[in-house]
């Protein structure tokens, strides 16, 4: 990631605690979204009589005809909502403010909105809209795999595990979209989702590392009155010099 200390030396006074609260809130929301999705999806599978991995899609759990469809639909909506701040945090904590970080934030936000759309459009009631939101979720993730890899290339959390998960997810998505009516079609869908969840865990770990580095390199004087006064006087001198 390079030496990011100098990039954060001149942060406005009093903002360190605000950043710490924002940073913690984003991570808690993302982790909570993942946990709730897994728990509520598991509950929906348990309550769905006769549900099997081999013969049912995840979207079947959100059908209006299913009594407990709200477990799956609401958890999907919350997951998408909770991931948006996480993707934006990748941009905020990137010391280089690189194009790849901005693209990751943009593509991730679009993909998260797609998840929310899936939760709002049960497949048996909004068939066309459901598949449209599916495309909004899936297609940005192809490019997101590339842009995030560039952002996190030097992170110790990103290695063969992340690369393997990304490749497996990309291959699985390709099979899922291009293959016609395979007997393992439903299993491939679930494999893609599992790879995506593992991928999100890597992102959370990366954001944790990036945020802690920001806090670690934050100058103690940034939160002091003396630092504020020194910065103000420095600005005045700079303006005087420009006038002369």
N, C-alpha and C positions, 0 to 999 in steps of 0.2 A: 504493500500500500504506500510505501515511501514514508518520509518524515512529514507527518501532518501537524507537528506541534506549531510550526510557524504559521500555518494556515488558520489557527484558531487563537492566536495570541491576542488579537484585537476584538474579541467578542464583546458586545455591549455589556456594561456593568449590570449585575443582578440577573442575568439570563441563564446562568449555569443551573440554578435550581429548577428553573422553568424547563430547561432542556431535559434535566434528569427525570422530572415528572412526566413529560411528554414521551420520552424514551421508554420508561417503564410501562406507561399506559398502552403504548403501541404493542409492545411485546406481550403483555398480559392479554390484550384483546385478541391478538393472533393465535396465541396458545389456547385461549378459551374457545375460540371459534373452531379450531381443529378438534379439541377434545369433545366439545358438544356435538360436532358433526359425527364423530365416530360413535359416541355413546347413543345418540338418538337414532342414527342409522341402524345400529345394532338392535335397539328396542323395536324399531319398525320391522326389521327382518324377523324378529322373534314373534311379533304379533301378527305378521302376515302368514296366514295359514297355508302351508305347503310351499313356502318360498324356498327356492334352491339356487345356488350359484350357477348351475348349469343351464337352467331354463328360464331365468327371470333377469330382467335388467334392473339397474338401480332406479330408473325412472318409474318402474312399476310401483315402487314404494310411495310415490307421490300422486298416484291416481286418485281421482275424486271418489271412485268406487271403494277405495280402501278406507276403512273407518279411522285408522290412525295415521293417515297421510301427513298430518301436520307435523309429526315428529321429523320426517325427512325434509319436507318443504321448508319449514321454519329454520331448521338447522342449516340448510343450504343457503338460505337468504342471509342468515347471520354470518356464516362463513365468508361469503363474498363481501359483506359489509366490513367485517373485521380485518380483512386482508388489504383493503385499500390503503389505510394508514401505513401498513407495513411496507408496501411497495413504495410509497412516497418517502418513507424513512431511508430507503436505499439511496435515493437521490440526496436527501439532506445530509447524510453522514458520509457521503463520498467526498473526500478532500480535494479530488481533482475536478469535481463538477463536470465529469466527462459526458460526452454524448451518449455513451452506452448506458450510463446510470440514468439519464433522463429518459432514454428509450425504454429501459427496464421499468421505470416507474409508470410510464404511459401505457405500455403494453400490459403490465400487470394490473393496472386499474381497469382497463377495458375487459380483461379476462375475468376479473372479480365481479364486474357488473354483469357479465354473462352468467356467472353462477347465481347471482341474485335473480336474474331473469328466468333461469331454469326453475328456481323455487317458486316463482310467481305464475308459472304456466304449466300446470299438470298436462302430461302428454295426451291423456284421453279427453281433455276438454279444449286445449289449445295446441293441436298437433303441429300446425305450421309454425306458430310462434315458439313452441318448445324447441323445435329443431333449429330455428333461426338463432335462438339464444345459445343453443349448443355450439353453433358455429362461432358465435361471439366469444364463447369461453375457450374453445379448442384452438382456433387458428392463431390468435396472438401468442399462445404458449409455444408454438414452433419457433418464433423469432425471439421470444423471451428466453428460451434456453440458450440462445447464442449471446444475446446482449448481457445477461446476468453472468455468464461465464467470463466475459471480458472484464466486467466490474470486479468480480471476486477471484480473478486469476491468481492473485498473490496471497489469498487467505489460507491459513492452515486448515480451515474447515472444508475447503474445496479441493478435492483430489480425485482419486479413482472412484470413490463412492458416489460423489456428485456426478461425475462423468458417466458412470455406469447407469445411474438412475435416469439421467437425461437421455442417454441413448436408448435405454429400454422404453422410456415413455414415448420418444419420437417414433421408434419402430412400431410400438404398439398402436399409436395413433394412426400411423400409415396403414397398418393392417386393418384397423377398425374402420377407416374411412373408405378404403379401396376394395375390400374383400366382400363378396356377396354371399350372405347366408351360410356362413360356416357353422358347424356344430358347436364350436368353441367361441362363438361370437360374444356371448354374454360374459364368458370368463375373461376374454381380452379386454372388454370394457372395464371390468373390475380391476384388472392388472394395471390399466392406464391410471385409474383413480389412485391406486395404491402408490404407484411411482410418483404421481403428482403430489401426494401427501408427504412422501419421503423428501421430495424436492423442496417443499415448503418448509420442512424442518431444517434443511440445510440453509435456507434463506434466513430463518429466524436465528440460527446460530451465527450466521455471518453478520446480521444486523447487531446482535449482541456484542460481537467482537468489535465492530466498527464504532458503535456507540460508546463502549467502554474506553476505547482509544481516544475518542473525542474528549470524554470527561477526564481521562488521565492526563492529557496534554493541555487541559484548560488552565491558564495561568491563575494562581490564587488571587493575584491583584485585580483580576477582572471584576470581582465582586466587592471591591473596596472603594471607599469614597476618594481616597488618594489617587487611585487609578483613574477615576472619572475626571478629577480635577486636572491631572497631568495630561490626559487626552484632550481636554478642552483647551488648555493653555497651548498645547502643541498645535492645535487647529488654528488658534489665533495667530501664532507666529508664522504658520504657513501662509495664512491669508495676507499678513503684513508683507511677507516676502514677495508674494505675487503682485501686490499693489505697487511695490517699489519697482 
